[in-house]
């Protein structure tokens, strides 16, 4: 199945410590190039995220953004240290007794006292698992979008291939008529040649004309390449590069057909073939 390299996916998920939002964008690129923007506290997640993306995609420039709708403090648990606070209050009470009312500690003073509160390390394994699961969901959505767009491109390519087959059939069907016309023209020219003309030169001219008119090989190769395209479209692995190569081969045969054109209809057919090939090439540039 063809996959486009242009797609967008957004996955939002709620957790105990906030909302997770993954946004993935991909465009066409010769290779897989991944760029990630993560919160500073979660930069160590980048390697795992890249591995997940590389496991699902083989080509394209991918930009991933992770947004957390929470504060950094939400990722840590704040706990009170009762012995320290109790002893601090006792000392504060003694000082107030000695120095008079109004000299006691304020709440903010207690919170700022070293050791009064502690920040427990968050469960990073749980956080990473949640973030990666959300990334997997975003990747699944991105791949599905790329496949839908790829299917539309496959249908477009098949339509153009069918149109090219019609052009090849038309040229092939006109071959006997074209050859007969050139044969009559050649006989007319031979009648005007003096009887003492050099035989070798006459034979050379006949060979050159025969070579110019012989496009059967080009027509056969066009049919072969079109059959190969249909076979490639049925493959499950990425085929963008193979299709691009086949476009080059088709274009080469169309150019040769144009250069050997023996009549206006064959010339028009060669031009139409090149137009159809260029239309396919533009879409194939975006195929994984």
RARA-V997613 format. One record per backbone hydrogen bond with DSSP energy under -0.5 kcal/mol. CO is the residue of the C=O (numbers start at 1). NH is the residue of the N-H. Records with the same first field share a line. If there is no record, write none. Layout:
CO = NH / NH
This chain:
3 = 288
5 = 7
7 = 26
9 = 24
11 = 22
13 = 20
15 = 18
18 = 15
19 = 69
20 = 13
21 = 67
22 = 11
23 = 65
24 = 9
25 = 63
26 = 7
27 = 61
31 = 33 / 60
33 = 62
35 = 64
36 = 38
37 = 66
39 = 42
40 = 43
42 = 45
43 = 46
45 = 49
46 = 50
47 = 51
48 = 52
49 = 53
50 = 54
51 = 55
52 = 56
53 = 56 / 57
60 = 33 / 62
61 = 27
62 = 35 / 64
63 = 25
64 = 37
65 = 23 / 67
67 = 21 / 69
68 = 70
71 = 74
72 = 75
73 = 76
76 = 78
77 = 120
79 = 118
80 = 82
81 = 85
82 = 86
83 = 87
84 = 88
85 = 89
86 = 90
87 = 91
88 = 92
89 = 93
90 = 94
91 = 95
92 = 96
93 = 97
94 = 98
95 = 99
96 = 100
100 = 103
106 = 110
107 = 111
108 = 112
109 = 113
110 = 113
113 = 116
116 = 81
118 = 79 / 120
120 = 77
122 = 124
123 = 127
124 = 128
125 = 129
126 = 130
127 = 131
128 = 132
129 = 133
130 = 134
131 = 135
132 = 136
133 = 137
134 = 138
135 = 139
136 = 140
137 = 141
138 = 142
139 = 143
140 = 144
141 = 145
142 = 146
143 = 147
144 = 148
145 = 149
146 = 4 / 150
147 = 151
148 = 152
149 = 153
150 = 154
151 = 155
152 = 156
153 = 157
154 = 158
155 = 159
156 = 160
157 = 161
158 = 162
159 = 163
160 = 164
161 = 165
162 = 166
163 = 167
164 = 168
165 = 169
166 = 170
167 = 171
168 = 172
169 = 173
170 = 174
171 = 175
172 = 175
174 = 178
175 = 179
176 = 180
177 = 181
178 = 182
179 = 183
180 = 184
181 = 185
182 = 186
183 = 187
184 = 188
185 = 189
186 = 190
187 = 191
188 = 192
189 = 192 / 193
190 = 193
194 = 197
198 = 202
199 = 203
200 = 204
201 = 205
202 = 206
203 = 207
204 = 208
205 = 209
206 = 210
207 = 211
208 = 212
209 = 213
210 = 214
213 = 215
215 = 219
216 = 220
217 = 221
218 = 222
219 = 223
220 = 224
221 = 225
222 = 226
223 = 227
224 = 228
225 = 229
226 = 230
227 = 231
228 = 232
229 = 233
230 = 234
231 = 234
232 = 235
239 = 243
240 = 244
241 = 245
242 = 246
243 = 247
244 = 248
245 = 249
246 = 250
247 = 251
248 = 252
249 = 253
250 = 254
251 = 255
252 = 256
253 = 257
254 = 258
255 = 259
256 = 260
258 = 261
263 = 267
264 = 268
265 = 269
266 = 270
267 = 271
268 = 272
269 = 273
270 = 274
271 = 275
272 = 276
273 = 277
274 = 278
275 = 279
276 = 280
277 = 281
278 = 282
279 = 283
280 = 284
281 = 285
283 = 286
284 = 287
286 = 5
